[in-house]
Structures are given as structure tokens and as C-alpha cells.
Amino acid sequence: MQPKHNMASQLRVHSQLVWGVAGDGGEQIPFRLIELLTAVHAHGSLLTAAKACDTSYRHAWGLVQQAQQLLGVPLVTMARGRGARLTPLGERLVWANHRIKARIGPLLETLASEIESELRLALQAVGAPLRLHASHGFAVEKLMRTLSEAGMAIDLKYRSSQDAVAALQAGECDLAGFHVPLGEFEPAIVASYAAHFDPQKHCVIHIVTRRQGLMLARGNPRKVYDIADLARPEVRFVNRQPGSGTRLLLDKLLQKAGVAPQQVHGYEQAELTHAAVAAFIASGMADVGLGIETAARRFDLDFLPQQNERYFFLLQRDMLQHPTLQRMLAALQSTAFRDAVGQLAGYDAASAGSVLGVDEAFASLRA
């Protein structure tokens, strides 16, 4: 039987992360229990959590009892009126789930995108998809979802900003997502990318402006109020990976504050996304990290703004006429996309879809 003509455009690859915990005898606690505990943490009620997980109260209570018997310690304590709260071990399992999803989720998304592209080609889709290598961000997530729903093929790979722009120069991708702070640090950060820019060949698409700052444990128990406080030995920091735009920004902020990286407890502890940094802090593993406001709000952290920055896609000028690129620009400029991004804390998509030459976007290159 021959495949339908439009099968390639309809094809989607979905990934789902499932993990578990096994006892000494090898019997495993089902992931369904982890989801249930996460819902209890969110709602404060086993009954409400059961409804959120689309299961009965009886089945939910059975899952809890089975896991508690296997582990030999309670996971949930019940209160009058079926209110519930997690024990310390229950909370650890929930935060482990948040951290695993935040750390591995983007990797699974990248793998799903690669496999989808391979399958589309095997089904003889018209033309290869655009290849996007990009620093991870919530606006990029929304854009990819928008394009996928519209049937547009994008081969996405999450990489650090520096790796992304280097990949474009090497011909490994068609679009490279990177971000640059506004103001005093812009010339120095732009200079770190400039070896990969060619003003005659390259242009940038403005995606969003967003806010970076210190993400702090709720209530700020360590009383961290500025970058200089990161040098205090009792303050535990969690960083982003080398080559990321956020780590480049941190190094400039530390330099301005007169703080050496080796003075920061946890400088070498690195996570690959803003969400992973936020989850690390929220789980009690660190006190502070540098990241975007949306991640802090999603994990109920305090946030101290430090820097606004612009997020761009770098590309060759001749790619602007590519049909998929034209549809991407239309999506970026749409009211629906701008309104959706505008609901993300610290994001502004008013100029989304604007096309600029690299020397037009960055004054330091004109100089």
C-alpha cells in the first residue's frame, strides 16, 4: 500500500520521559506513582491529585500504600478531610522528577526532531527541513510548537550559543539561535561571536527580548542581593555550561563585581538549561543561579533582575527566500505568537520577526 501523499507533512515524533525507583528485591515503583506524588505536591490533596492523574482515589491510595510498603517509609501523610502532604522522601522524589525532566527533556526533544526529519526524508518529503541549532529558551519552545502545528518541518538541536553560531559557519545548520545582553556588556559578548559573523553574508532575525537575573531559593534565606554576594563561602551557586550565553554574561557580571570565578562555590556545577538550573535550586541543591525569569517563576523561586538581552537567529541572507523560512517569519510576526510569548514572565516579543544585518543589529560591529 502506497503512503498518502501528505503523510510526510503530517508525521510527528513524540518523546516521553519515564523513570522509576526499584527496591532491593528489584520490584519497581511505577512512574504513575511519581506523577501522583507530583500532583499531591501541587494540589495538597490525594483526591484532587487522583482526579488530575485521571484515576480513582482508591487506585491512587493503593499506589501510595504499595510504594510505602516497598520502601519501608511513608511518602504521604494524610490529614482530616483527605488533605495530604508529602514526607521528605516524597518531596525528594517529586524534585527528582522535576530535575530529570528539566535536564533531559530538551535532549529528548532534540532526538525526536532528528528522528522526525529522517522519517520525513524516508517518506520522500519535499525538500529537507530547515536545520536549527539554538540556545534553549521558552520562546523557542513556543515557536517550535507553533511551526509543528502548522505542518512545518524544522530539525532542531539544542546547543550553547557559541556552538550554535560556530555550527552555522561550518555549514552544519541553517539557523543559529544565540542571545546578547543589552547595554555595557554587549560589545564584549558580540566580540566573542564575531569570528563567526560575516556582515556581507549574514543577517539576524530578532526573536524576543528577555530578562536574566539571579534565581533564588524561595524567601532568599542566604540574603543574596547582588553578584558580589556570590563570593560568600556559604552561598551555593549552580552555573550554566561553558559556551552558553548565560555563562558568558555571568563572567562579565563577576568581573565587574571584582569576584573571581574560583571564589564562587559551585561555579563548576553546570546545568544545560534555565529550567534545569531552576529545578536544581528549588530542590534545595543550591541557593542561587543565573537564568531567565520564566524559569524562576515556574519553579516558585525569587528573582532579582540583572540584565535584559536580545535573542536572535543568525542565518545567511540568501536563506530569507526559503519557503519554510518565510512561513517562520510570518509566524513570528503574528499576533498569536507575540501574545503567547508575552505571557511568559520577563519576555517581550514586540519586535519578533524583524530582520536586521549583523552590523545593523550590533553597533560595535559598525565601529
VMD Tcl script that draws the C-alpha trace (Angstrom):
set ca {
  {0.00 0.00 0.00}
  {1.43 3.36 -1.03}
  {1.72 6.07 1.67}
  {-0.57 9.05 1.37}
  {0.94 11.99 -0.46}
  {0.81 14.24 2.61}
  {1.99 11.65 5.15}
  {5.43 13.27 5.48}
  {3.97 16.66 6.33}
  {1.64 15.09 8.92}
  {4.30 12.96 10.62}
  {5.22 13.89 14.19}
  {7.61 12.15 16.59}
  {6.76 12.48 20.27}
  {9.07 11.61 23.15}
  {8.10 10.85 26.73}
  {10.40 10.54 29.72}
  {9.65 7.70 32.13}
  {11.86 6.73 35.07}
  {11.41 4.69 38.23}
  {12.82 3.53 41.55}
  {13.40 -0.13 42.42}
  {13.67 -1.74 45.84}
  {16.31 -4.21 46.98}
  {14.30 -7.09 45.52}
  {14.14 -5.47 42.09}
  {10.45 -4.59 42.35}
  {9.97 -1.18 40.76}
  {7.80 1.71 41.87}
  {5.74 2.65 38.80}
  {6.21 6.05 37.21}
  {2.48 6.53 37.72}
  {3.25 6.90 41.44}
  {5.83 9.63 40.71}
  {3.20 11.51 38.68}
  {0.70 11.09 41.53}
  {3.14 12.44 44.13}
  {3.86 15.41 41.87}
  {0.11 16.14 41.72}
  {-0.20 15.81 45.52}
  {2.63 18.31 45.89}
  {0.83 20.71 43.56}
  {-2.71 20.34 44.97}
  {-2.26 19.35 48.63}
  {-4.92 16.65 48.29}
  {-4.76 13.00 47.30}
  {-8.33 13.15 45.99}
  {-7.59 16.15 43.76}
  {-4.29 14.58 42.68}
  {-6.10 11.38 41.68}
  {-8.52 13.38 39.54}
  {-5.63 15.29 37.95}
  {-3.99 11.94 37.08}
  {-7.29 10.59 35.71}
  {-7.54 7.74 38.20}
  {-9.74 6.79 41.14}
  {-8.99 7.71 44.73}
  {-8.93 4.03 45.62}
  {-6.33 3.22 42.96}
  {-4.24 6.25 43.94}
  {-4.23 5.24 47.60}
  {-3.29 1.71 46.57}
  {-0.29 3.02 44.62}
  {0.87 5.02 47.65}
  {0.48 2.07 50.03}
  {2.28 -0.30 47.68}
  {5.25 2.08 47.32}
  {5.40 2.77 51.06}
  {5.44 -0.96 51.78}
  {8.22 -1.49 49.24}
  {10.37 1.37 50.58}
  {9.53 0.81 54.23}
  {8.90 4.52 54.89}
  {5.86 6.80 54.33}
  {5.62 9.03 51.27}
  {2.37 10.85 52.07}
  {0.80 11.92 55.34}
  {-2.99 12.27 55.37}
  {-4.96 14.92 57.22}
  {-8.64 15.25 58.06}
  {-10.82 15.91 55.02}
  {-8.43 13.97 52.75}
  {-5.85 16.72 52.70}
  {-2.36 15.36 52.10}
  {1.24 16.45 52.22}
  {4.43 14.74 51.18}
  {7.05 13.40 53.56}
  {10.69 14.42 52.97}
  {11.22 11.31 50.82}
  {8.07 12.04 48.83}
  {9.30 15.57 48.21}
  {12.71 14.23 47.10}
  {11.03 12.01 44.52}
  {8.99 14.94 43.19}
  {12.02 17.20 42.87}
  {14.00 14.38 41.27}
  {11.22 14.19 38.67}
  {11.37 17.96 38.05}
  {15.15 17.89 37.69}
  {15.18 14.88 35.36}
  {12.55 16.46 33.10}
  {14.32 19.84 33.07}
  {17.72 18.29 32.31}
  {16.77 15.54 29.85}
  {13.62 16.99 28.27}
  {15.47 19.22 25.76}
  {17.76 16.31 24.81}
  {14.73 14.14 24.07}
  {13.19 16.99 22.08}
  {16.37 17.25 20.02}
  {16.43 13.49 19.39}
  {12.74 13.43 18.44}
  {13.36 16.27 15.96}
  {16.28 14.39 14.36}
  {14.26 11.18 14.00}
  {11.27 13.08 12.62}
  {13.50 14.63 9.95}
  {14.91 11.22 9.00}
  {11.43 9.72 8.71}
  {10.18 12.65 6.65}
  {13.05 12.11 4.20}
  {12.35 8.37 4.11}
  {8.75 9.19 3.21}
  {10.09 11.39 0.41}
  {9.04 14.72 1.85}
  {9.55 17.66 -0.50}
  {12.96 19.00 0.38}
  {14.97 18.63 3.58}
  {13.76 20.55 6.67}
  {15.48 23.67 7.92}
  {18.16 22.86 10.48}
  {18.06 24.98 13.63}
  {20.79 24.84 16.27}
  {19.79 27.05 19.18}
  {20.39 28.01 22.76}
  {17.45 26.63 24.74}
  {14.69 29.08 25.60}
  {10.95 29.18 26.28}
  {10.19 31.37 23.25}
  {11.99 28.84 21.02}
  {9.81 26.11 22.52}
  {6.68 28.07 21.68}
  {7.90 28.79 18.16}
  {8.68 25.12 17.51}
  {5.23 24.14 18.75}
  {3.61 26.77 16.52}
  {5.54 25.62 13.44}
  {4.87 21.94 14.11}
  {1.13 22.56 14.42}
  {1.27 24.36 11.07}
  {2.98 21.35 9.45}
  {6.40 23.00 9.03}
  {9.46 20.77 9.29}
  {12.30 22.09 11.49}
  {15.24 19.91 12.51}
  {16.00 21.30 15.97}
  {19.13 20.70 18.01}
  {19.70 22.50 21.32}
  {23.28 23.69 21.76}
  {25.11 26.51 23.54}
  {25.07 29.91 21.83}
  {28.74 29.68 20.86}
  {28.36 26.16 19.50}
  {25.29 27.21 17.51}
  {26.92 30.14 15.69}
  {30.03 28.03 15.04}
  {27.82 25.32 13.55}
  {26.28 27.83 11.14}
  {29.70 28.93 9.93}
  {30.67 25.27 9.45}
  {27.55 24.61 7.36}
  {26.06 22.25 9.94}
  {22.81 24.21 10.28}
  {20.71 26.86 8.53}
  {19.74 28.91 11.59}
  {21.69 29.52 14.83}
  {19.96 30.76 17.98}
  {22.04 32.93 20.33}
  {21.49 35.79 22.78}
  {23.29 39.05 23.54}
  {22.86 41.38 26.55}
  {21.78 44.96 26.03}
  {23.98 47.76 27.36}
  {27.52 47.78 28.66}
  {28.29 44.06 28.14}
  {27.00 43.88 24.56}
  {30.30 44.77 22.78}
  {32.31 42.17 24.68}
  {29.72 39.38 24.18}
  {29.29 40.26 20.49}
  {33.09 40.11 20.13}
  {33.01 36.50 21.38}
  {30.71 35.61 18.48}
  {32.16 37.96 15.85}
  {34.58 35.45 14.34}
  {31.51 33.59 13.06}
  {29.77 36.69 11.62}
  {30.13 37.89 8.04}
  {28.28 41.22 7.56}
  {28.23 40.63 3.81}
  {26.59 37.19 4.05}
  {24.78 37.06 7.37}
  {21.71 38.65 8.89}
  {19.75 38.05 12.10}
  {16.09 37.55 12.92}
  {15.01 39.13 16.19}
  {13.04 36.60 18.24}
  {12.49 38.16 21.68}
  {13.86 40.40 24.38}
  {14.00 38.68 27.75}
  {15.18 39.29 31.29}
  {18.06 37.49 33.02}
  {18.67 37.63 36.74}
  {19.55 35.78 39.92}
  {17.18 32.91 40.62}
  {17.00 32.50 44.39}
  {15.62 29.90 46.77}
  {12.16 30.98 47.91}
  {12.43 33.65 50.62}
  {16.12 34.21 49.80}
  {17.37 32.55 53.03}
  {21.02 33.32 52.18}
  {20.24 37.04 51.73}
  {21.79 37.29 48.27}
  {21.16 40.78 46.90}
  {23.82 41.29 44.23}
  {26.53 39.49 42.27}
  {29.18 40.26 44.91}
  {27.28 38.05 47.37}
  {28.19 35.01 45.26}
  {31.70 35.21 46.73}
  {30.40 34.40 50.22}
  {31.51 30.83 51.08}
  {28.12 29.73 52.46}
  {26.29 30.63 49.21}
  {25.88 27.63 46.90}
  {25.74 28.51 43.19}
  {24.72 26.46 40.15}
  {26.05 27.54 36.74}
  {25.30 27.01 33.05}
  {27.60 25.04 30.77}
  {30.73 26.59 29.18}
  {29.91 28.34 25.89}
  {26.37 29.24 26.90}
  {25.35 32.88 26.59}
  {24.27 32.92 30.23}
  {27.70 31.78 31.41}
  {29.34 34.45 29.23}
  {27.09 37.04 30.88}
  {27.87 35.69 34.36}
  {31.60 36.03 33.75}
  {31.13 39.68 32.78}
  {28.98 40.35 35.86}
  {31.56 38.69 38.12}
  {34.37 40.67 36.52}
  {32.50 43.94 37.08}
  {31.85 43.00 40.73}
  {35.52 42.10 41.29}
  {34.72 38.45 42.01}
  {36.95 35.68 40.63}
  {35.17 32.51 39.41}
  {37.13 30.39 41.88}
  {35.56 32.39 44.72}
  {32.08 31.18 43.72}
  {31.09 27.96 45.49}
  {29.56 25.84 42.71}
  {30.90 27.74 39.69}
  {31.86 24.42 38.05}
  {28.46 22.82 38.81}
  {26.72 23.22 35.44}
  {23.26 22.51 34.02}
  {22.25 22.67 30.34}
  {19.03 24.74 30.56}
  {17.48 27.55 32.56}
  {14.77 25.17 33.76}
  {17.38 22.67 34.98}
  {19.13 25.42 36.97}
  {15.80 26.50 38.49}
  {14.88 22.91 39.39}
  {18.31 22.40 40.98}
  {17.73 25.42 43.23}
  {14.10 24.60 44.01}
  {15.09 21.09 45.11}
  {17.48 22.55 47.70}
  {20.71 21.59 45.93}
  {21.83 25.21 45.53}
  {20.86 28.69 46.74}
  {21.22 30.75 43.58}
  {21.83 30.63 39.83}
  {21.70 32.99 36.88}
  {18.81 32.48 34.47}
  {15.70 33.86 32.83}
  {12.68 35.00 34.81}
  {10.24 32.48 33.32}
  {12.23 29.56 34.75}
  {12.30 31.17 38.19}
  {8.52 31.76 38.21}
  {7.74 28.22 37.04}
  {9.65 26.78 39.99}
  {8.33 29.31 42.52}
  {11.73 30.95 43.07}
  {12.56 34.54 43.94}
  {14.05 36.56 41.10}
  {16.44 39.51 41.15}
  {16.74 41.13 37.66}
  {20.26 41.77 36.36}
  {20.20 42.21 32.60}
  {17.89 42.46 29.59}
  {19.04 40.65 26.47}
  {18.01 40.05 22.88}
  {17.61 36.58 21.38}
  {18.35 36.15 17.65}
  {18.54 33.57 14.90}
  {21.66 34.01 12.75}
  {21.41 32.93 9.10}
  {22.77 33.58 5.62}
  {20.93 36.30 3.74}
  {20.07 34.03 0.82}
  {18.09 31.77 3.19}
  {15.48 34.51 3.59}
  {13.77 33.37 0.39}
  {13.37 29.76 1.60}
  {9.62 28.94 1.71}
  {9.77 27.49 5.23}
  {11.78 30.50 6.43}
  {9.12 32.81 5.01}
  {6.44 30.89 6.89}
  {8.53 31.08 10.05}
  {8.79 34.87 9.72}
  {5.03 35.08 9.28}
  {4.53 33.01 12.45}
  {6.98 35.19 14.42}
  {5.20 38.36 13.28}
  {1.72 37.00 14.04}
  {-0.35 38.45 16.86}
  {-0.99 34.94 18.19}
  {2.72 34.18 18.66}
  {3.52 37.57 20.16}
  {0.62 37.32 22.60}
  {1.65 33.78 23.61}
  {5.25 34.82 24.27}
  {4.05 37.95 26.06}
  {2.54 35.69 28.72}
  {6.00 34.36 29.62}
  {7.45 36.23 32.60}
  {10.23 38.59 31.54}
  {9.67 38.14 27.77}
  {8.81 40.76 25.13}
  {8.05 39.70 21.55}
  {7.04 43.11 20.18}
  {9.84 43.01 17.56}
  {9.65 39.27 16.80}
  {10.36 38.53 13.16}
  {12.34 41.69 12.44}
  {15.25 41.05 10.04}
  {18.49 43.00 10.52}
  {22.01 42.87 9.13}
  {24.51 41.82 11.79}
  {26.22 45.22 11.61}
  {22.80 46.87 11.87}
  {21.89 44.81 14.95}
  {25.19 45.38 16.78}
  {26.69 48.86 16.92}
  {30.09 47.52 17.98}
  {30.46 45.74 14.63}
  {29.83 49.01 12.78}
  {32.60 50.62 14.83}
}
mol new
graphics top color blue
foreach p $ca { graphics top sphere $p radius 0.5 }
foreach p [lrange $ca 0 end-1] q [lrange $ca 1 end] { graphics top cylinder $p $q radius 0.2 }
display resetview
